[in-house]
Amino acid sequence: MEYIVSGGFLGTKAPLFMDITIIILILIPILVGGSIWLVRREFYDIHHKIQLLLFIISFLTSIYFIYNVYFMQDVKESIINIKALLYIYSVIFLITNIFWYRTLKFALEDSLRRALPGLYSKSHKKWGKVTAISIGANSIIYIIVYLIISLF
């Protein structure tokens, strides 16, 4: 377990788990954008698979991050109130995953009925935009937490 909280590979004071997590959480919005680009070119099946995979990766990575930061001794003794940022991150994380799950669930139901693109495509597009913004906010908050932890 010691190797997880030892220094990371990005050259900061942040632990290894945070370096791995920041790479993943920076790539996710980029990959979501690529997935949206694919659906605009009518590659619906690939878009669906990428979104499902990114949802699972994002969910597991965020849970891993929250767990590790919450139990890090160095963070608990920090001058800056990291726990407050962690709570903000957790709320944005939950909102993001609720939106993302909802969007995936309704798209899957429409896909099973062979109704895509169709009746609910406008709603899916609207909620997809909200989810994409939330995914970006999730990554930005994580970058802020990472920078604070790596500086102190």
C-alpha positions as CSV (number, residue, x, y, z in Angstrom):
1,M,0.0,0.0,0.0
2,E,3.0,2.3,0.6
3,Y,3.7,2.5,-3.2
4,I,0.3,4.1,-3.8
5,V,1.0,7.1,-1.6
6,S,4.6,7.4,-2.6
7,G,5.7,10.1,-5.1
8,G,4.1,9.9,-8.5
9,F,5.7,10.0,-12.0
10,L,4.6,13.5,-13.0
11,G,7.3,15.2,-10.9
12,T,5.0,16.7,-8.3
13,K,4.5,15.9,-4.6
14,A,1.3,14.2,-5.4
15,P,1.1,10.5,-4.7
16,L,1.2,7.8,-7.5
17,F,-2.5,7.1,-7.4
18,M,-3.3,10.8,-8.1
19,D,-0.9,10.9,-11.1
20,I,-2.6,7.9,-12.6
21,T,-6.1,9.3,-11.8
22,I,-5.3,12.7,-13.3
23,I,-4.2,11.1,-16.6
24,I,-7.4,9.1,-16.8
25,L,-9.7,12.0,-15.8
26,I,-8.0,14.4,-18.2
27,L,-8.4,11.8,-21.1
28,I,-12.1,11.1,-20.4
29,P,-13.5,14.5,-21.6
30,I,-11.3,14.2,-24.7
31,L,-12.5,10.7,-25.4
32,V,-16.1,11.8,-24.8
33,G,-15.6,14.5,-27.4
34,G,-14.3,11.9,-29.8
35,S,-17.3,9.8,-29.1
36,I,-19.6,12.7,-29.9
37,W,-17.7,13.3,-33.1
38,L,-18.3,9.6,-34.0
39,V,-22.0,9.8,-33.4
40,R,-22.2,12.9,-35.6
41,R,-20.8,10.7,-38.4
42,E,-23.6,8.1,-37.6
43,F,-21.4,5.5,-35.9
44,Y,-24.0,4.9,-33.2
45,D,-22.8,1.5,-32.1
46,I,-19.2,2.6,-31.5
47,H,-20.5,5.7,-29.7
48,H,-22.6,3.6,-27.4
49,K,-19.7,1.2,-26.6
50,I,-17.2,4.1,-26.0
51,Q,-19.7,5.9,-23.7
52,L,-20.4,2.8,-21.7
53,L,-16.7,2.1,-21.3
54,L,-15.9,5.7,-20.3
55,F,-18.7,5.7,-17.8
56,I,-17.4,2.6,-16.1
57,I,-13.8,3.9,-16.1
58,S,-14.8,7.3,-14.8
59,F,-17.0,5.9,-12.1
60,L,-14.3,3.4,-10.8
61,T,-11.5,6.0,-11.1
62,S,-13.4,8.6,-9.2
63,I,-14.4,6.2,-6.4
64,Y,-10.8,5.1,-6.1
65,F,-9.7,8.8,-5.9
66,I,-12.3,9.7,-3.3
67,Y,-11.4,6.7,-1.1
68,N,-7.6,7.3,-1.3
69,V,-7.8,11.0,-0.7
70,Y,-10.2,10.6,2.2
71,F,-7.9,8.2,4.0
72,M,-4.5,9.9,3.2
73,Q,-2.8,11.1,6.4
74,D,-0.9,13.9,4.7
75,V,-4.1,15.4,3.4
76,K,-5.8,15.3,6.8
77,E,-3.0,17.3,8.2
78,S,-2.8,19.9,5.4
79,I,-3.3,23.6,6.0
80,I,-5.8,23.8,3.2
81,N,-9.2,22.2,3.8
82,I,-8.9,19.4,1.2
83,K,-12.0,17.6,2.7
84,A,-14.2,20.6,1.6
85,L,-12.8,20.3,-2.0
86,L,-13.3,16.5,-1.8
87,Y,-17.0,17.0,-0.8
88,I,-17.5,19.5,-3.7
89,Y,-15.8,17.0,-6.0
90,S,-18.0,14.2,-4.7
91,V,-21.2,16.1,-5.3
92,I,-20.1,17.0,-8.9
93,F,-19.0,13.4,-9.4
94,L,-22.5,12.1,-8.2
95,I,-24.4,14.6,-10.4
96,T,-22.2,13.7,-13.4
97,N,-22.7,10.0,-12.9
98,I,-26.5,10.4,-12.4
99,F,-26.8,12.4,-15.7
100,W,-24.5,10.0,-17.5
101,Y,-26.3,6.9,-16.3
102,R,-29.7,8.4,-17.2
103,T,-28.5,9.3,-20.6
104,L,-27.0,5.8,-21.2
105,K,-30.1,4.1,-19.8
106,F,-32.6,5.9,-22.0
107,A,-30.3,5.5,-25.1
108,L,-30.0,1.8,-24.4
109,E,-33.8,1.4,-24.1
110,D,-34.3,3.2,-27.4
111,S,-31.6,1.1,-29.0
112,L,-33.3,-2.1,-27.9
113,R,-36.6,-0.9,-29.4
114,R,-34.6,0.0,-32.6
115,A,-35.8,3.6,-32.1
116,L,-32.5,5.4,-32.6
117,P,-32.2,7.9,-34.1
118,G,-35.8,8.7,-33.5
119,L,-38.3,10.1,-31.1
120,Y,-36.0,10.7,-28.1
121,S,-32.9,11.8,-30.0
122,K,-33.5,15.5,-29.2
123,S,-33.8,14.7,-25.5
124,H,-30.7,12.4,-25.6
125,K,-28.7,15.2,-27.3
126,K,-29.8,17.7,-24.7
127,W,-28.9,15.5,-21.8
128,G,-25.7,14.5,-23.5
129,K,-24.6,18.1,-23.6
130,V,-25.5,18.5,-19.9
131,T,-23.5,15.4,-19.1
132,A,-20.5,16.5,-21.2
133,I,-20.4,19.8,-19.3
134,S,-20.6,17.9,-16.0
135,I,-17.8,15.6,-17.1
136,G,-15.7,18.6,-17.9
137,A,-16.5,20.2,-14.5
138,N,-15.6,16.9,-12.8
139,S,-12.1,16.9,-14.5
140,I,-11.5,20.6,-13.7
141,I,-12.3,20.1,-10.0
142,Y,-10.0,17.1,-10.0
143,I,-7.2,19.1,-11.5
144,I,-7.7,21.8,-8.8
145,V,-7.5,19.2,-6.1
146,Y,-4.5,17.6,-7.7
147,L,-2.7,20.9,-7.9
148,I,-3.4,21.8,-4.3
149,I,-2.2,18.4,-3.0
150,S,0.8,18.5,-5.2
151,L,1.8,21.9,-4.1
152,F,1.5,21.2,-0.3
